[in-house]
Amino acid sequence: MKNKYLKGAHLSERKFKEILRLFAEDLTATQIANISGVSRVTVNSYLKKIRQQIARHCESLLPAESHHRAAAPVRNVHHVSPVDDGDVSVKTEVGRNVKPVVFGIYRCSDRLHTEILPDVSRSMIHSVVRSSRSILEMQSAAEKIRRFSNVVDLGQYRLYNLENEGAVSIADDVDAFWGLTKHRLAKFKGLNRSTVYLHLKECEFRYNNRNEDIYETLLELLKTQPLSLS
């Protein structure tokens, strides 16, 4: 079936654009399935493909010095260690034996960028916030935190400010982004670790394009970089 946005599609271009528009309006897979008449399994499959393309797009916009240190590139999103499998609790505290998902936030030009930090623990964040140099020196991985203006602990649903005194503040930008992200992630009532990265990049994409028509922006993106079901 011919569909310039989706290679190997079993849906018409018109029906796919309907799903894309509902996705742009930030409806859930269940809502999209009910409105479009397409099965939820099929909708979920398409939404995952769309999110993967969004993540690739966000990665392509990273500053040059950031490409070599991207923590969770989308091409590896399926390869999740068994110990990391399972739901990530949001807005509630997780057990001590469950490593929290932590991500950093920084701004380059007029865009916010996010990066998942798999080697950063909750104690490292607390050490940075309290300026405990002795602990930081013992844990070299914590130094990467200082490249970010803020970090978020999704296990505690908490945003930390790491800006040094005298730094150009992006507090309003970060607060607005975190507000959007909290709202979006909360509706899932827990995320699987294998999909956290995709949802985070979707939030990044939506925030950075908040003044644009998301639907038209996605159409343009998928016209130049079509999805593939293979």
C-alpha positions as CSV (number, residue, x, y, z in Angstrom):
1,M,0.0,0.0,0.0
2,K,1.4,3.4,-1.0
3,N,2.4,5.5,2.0
4,K,5.2,8.0,1.6
5,Y,5.5,8.3,5.4
6,L,5.7,4.6,6.2
7,K,7.5,2.0,4.1
8,G,5.8,-1.4,4.0
9,A,2.6,0.1,5.4
10,H,-0.6,-1.9,5.7
11,L,-2.5,1.2,6.4
12,S,-3.5,3.9,3.9
13,E,-1.6,7.2,4.1
14,R,-4.9,8.9,5.1
15,K,-5.3,6.5,8.1
16,F,-1.7,6.8,9.1
17,K,-1.9,10.6,9.1
18,E,-5.0,10.4,11.3
19,I,-3.0,8.3,13.8
20,L,-0.1,10.8,13.5
21,R,-2.4,13.7,14.2
22,L,-3.9,12.1,17.3
23,F,-0.3,11.3,18.5
24,A,0.6,15.0,17.9
25,E,-2.4,15.8,20.2
26,D,-0.7,13.6,22.8
27,L,-3.5,11.1,23.1
28,T,-2.7,7.6,24.5
29,A,-2.5,4.5,22.4
30,T,-5.9,3.3,23.8
31,Q,-7.5,6.7,22.8
32,I,-6.0,6.6,19.4
33,A,-7.1,3.1,18.8
34,N,-10.7,3.9,19.9
35,I,-10.9,7.0,17.7
36,S,-9.1,5.6,14.6
37,G,-10.6,2.1,14.7
38,V,-7.1,0.6,14.3
39,S,-6.2,-2.1,16.8
40,R,-4.2,-1.0,19.9
41,V,-1.4,-3.5,19.0
42,T,-1.0,-1.9,15.6
43,V,-1.2,1.6,17.1
44,N,1.4,0.8,19.7
45,S,3.7,-0.6,16.9
46,Y,3.4,2.6,14.9
47,L,3.8,4.9,17.9
48,K,7.0,3.1,18.9
49,K,8.3,3.7,15.3
50,I,7.4,7.3,15.5
51,R,9.1,7.8,18.8
52,Q,12.2,6.0,17.5
53,Q,12.4,8.5,14.6
54,I,11.9,11.4,17.0
55,A,14.7,10.1,19.1
56,R,17.0,9.9,16.1
57,H,16.1,13.4,15.1
58,C,16.9,14.7,18.6
59,E,20.2,12.9,18.5
60,S,21.1,14.5,15.2
61,L,20.6,17.9,16.9
62,L,23.1,17.2,19.7
63,P,26.1,19.5,19.9
64,A,29.1,17.8,18.2
65,E,31.0,17.2,21.5
66,S,27.9,15.3,22.8
67,H,27.6,12.7,20.1
68,H,30.4,10.5,21.4
69,R,28.9,10.4,24.9
70,A,25.2,9.8,24.2
71,A,24.2,7.5,27.0
72,A,21.4,5.6,25.3
73,P,21.3,6.0,21.5
74,V,18.1,4.9,20.0
75,R,19.7,2.2,17.9
76,N,20.4,0.3,21.1
77,V,17.0,0.8,22.7
78,H,16.0,-2.8,22.4
79,H,19.2,-4.2,24.0
80,V,18.3,-3.7,27.7
81,S,20.1,-5.7,30.3
82,P,17.8,-8.1,32.2
83,V,18.6,-6.4,35.5
84,D,17.2,-3.2,34.0
85,D,14.0,-4.6,32.8
86,G,10.8,-3.7,34.6
87,D,8.8,-0.7,35.3
88,V,10.3,2.6,36.5
89,S,8.1,4.1,39.1
90,V,7.3,7.7,38.7
91,K,6.0,10.0,41.5
92,T,6.6,7.3,44.0
93,E,9.7,6.1,45.8
94,V,11.3,2.9,44.5
95,G,12.9,0.2,46.6
96,R,16.5,0.6,47.6
97,N,17.4,-2.4,45.5
98,V,16.1,-0.8,42.3
99,K,18.5,1.6,40.6
100,P,16.8,4.9,39.8
101,V,16.7,6.3,36.3
102,V,18.6,9.6,36.2
103,F,18.8,12.0,33.4
104,G,20.6,15.3,32.9
105,I,19.4,18.5,31.2
106,Y,21.4,21.1,29.5
107,R,20.8,23.9,27.0
108,C,22.7,24.6,23.7
109,S,21.6,27.6,21.7
110,D,17.8,27.8,22.1
111,R,17.2,24.1,22.7
112,L,17.1,21.9,25.7
113,H,18.8,18.5,25.5
114,T,18.5,15.5,27.8
115,E,20.8,12.5,28.4
116,I,20.2,9.4,30.5
117,L,23.0,8.9,33.0
118,P,23.2,5.1,33.7
119,D,26.4,5.4,35.9
120,V,25.0,8.2,38.2
121,S,23.5,7.1,41.5
122,R,21.3,9.0,43.9
123,S,24.2,9.4,46.4
124,M,26.3,11.1,43.6
125,I,23.5,13.6,43.0
126,H,23.3,14.4,46.7
127,S,27.0,14.8,46.9
128,V,27.0,17.4,44.0
129,V,24.1,19.3,45.5
130,R,25.9,19.4,48.9
131,S,29.3,20.2,47.2
132,S,30.9,17.3,49.0
133,R,34.2,17.2,47.1
134,S,35.7,14.4,49.1
135,I,32.9,12.0,47.9
136,L,33.1,13.3,44.4
137,E,36.8,12.6,44.2
138,M,36.2,9.0,45.1
139,Q,33.5,8.6,42.5
140,S,34.8,9.8,39.2
141,A,31.6,9.0,37.4
142,A,29.9,11.8,39.3
143,E,32.0,14.4,37.5
144,K,29.8,14.0,34.4
145,I,26.9,15.4,36.4
146,R,28.6,18.8,36.4
147,R,28.1,19.1,32.7
148,F,24.4,19.6,33.3
149,S,22.4,22.5,34.7
150,N,20.0,20.0,36.2
151,V,19.4,16.3,36.8
152,V,16.2,14.4,37.4
153,D,15.8,11.3,39.6
154,L,12.7,9.6,38.1
155,G,12.5,7.2,41.0
156,Q,11.8,10.1,43.3
157,Y,10.3,12.3,40.6
158,R,12.6,15.1,41.7
159,L,14.5,17.8,39.8
160,Y,17.9,19.0,41.1
161,N,19.5,22.3,40.2
162,L,23.3,22.0,39.7
163,E,24.0,25.5,38.3
164,N,27.1,27.2,39.8
165,E,26.7,30.7,41.2
166,G,27.2,33.2,38.4
167,A,26.1,30.8,35.7
168,V,23.5,32.0,33.2
169,S,20.3,30.7,34.6
170,I,17.9,28.5,32.5
171,A,15.7,27.9,35.4
172,D,12.4,29.0,33.8
173,D,13.2,26.9,30.7
174,V,14.0,23.8,32.8
175,D,11.0,24.3,35.0
176,A,8.7,24.5,32.0
177,F,10.3,21.4,30.4
178,W,10.1,19.4,33.7
179,G,6.4,20.4,34.1
180,L,5.7,19.0,30.6
181,T,7.7,15.9,31.2
182,K,6.1,15.2,34.6
183,H,2.6,15.6,33.2
184,R,3.4,13.3,30.2
185,L,5.1,10.5,32.2
186,A,2.6,10.5,35.0
187,K,-0.2,9.4,32.7
188,F,1.7,6.1,32.0
189,K,1.6,5.2,35.7
190,G,5.1,3.6,35.4
191,L,7.3,3.1,32.4
192,N,9.3,0.1,31.3
193,R,13.1,0.9,31.4
194,S,13.4,-0.1,27.7
195,T,11.0,2.7,26.7
196,V,12.0,5.5,29.1
197,Y,14.6,6.9,26.6
198,L,12.0,7.1,23.8
199,H,9.5,8.9,26.0
200,L,12.1,11.3,27.3
201,K,13.2,12.2,23.8
202,E,9.6,12.7,22.8
203,C,9.2,15.2,25.7
204,E,12.4,16.9,24.5
205,F,11.0,17.1,21.0
206,R,7.6,18.4,22.1
207,Y,9.2,21.1,24.3
208,N,11.7,22.3,21.8
209,N,8.9,22.5,19.2
210,R,6.3,23.9,21.5
211,N,5.8,27.0,19.4
212,E,5.3,25.0,16.2
213,D,2.5,22.8,14.9
214,I,3.7,19.4,16.2
215,Y,1.6,17.5,13.6
216,E,3.1,19.5,10.7
217,T,6.6,19.2,12.1
218,L,6.2,15.4,12.3
219,L,4.8,15.3,8.8
220,E,7.9,17.1,7.5
221,L,10.2,14.9,9.5
222,L,8.6,11.7,8.3
223,K,8.5,12.9,4.7
224,T,12.3,13.3,4.6
225,Q,12.9,10.3,6.9
226,P,10.0,7.8,6.4
227,L,9.4,5.1,8.9
228,S,10.0,1.4,8.1
229,L,8.1,-1.6,9.5
230,S,11.0,-3.9,8.7
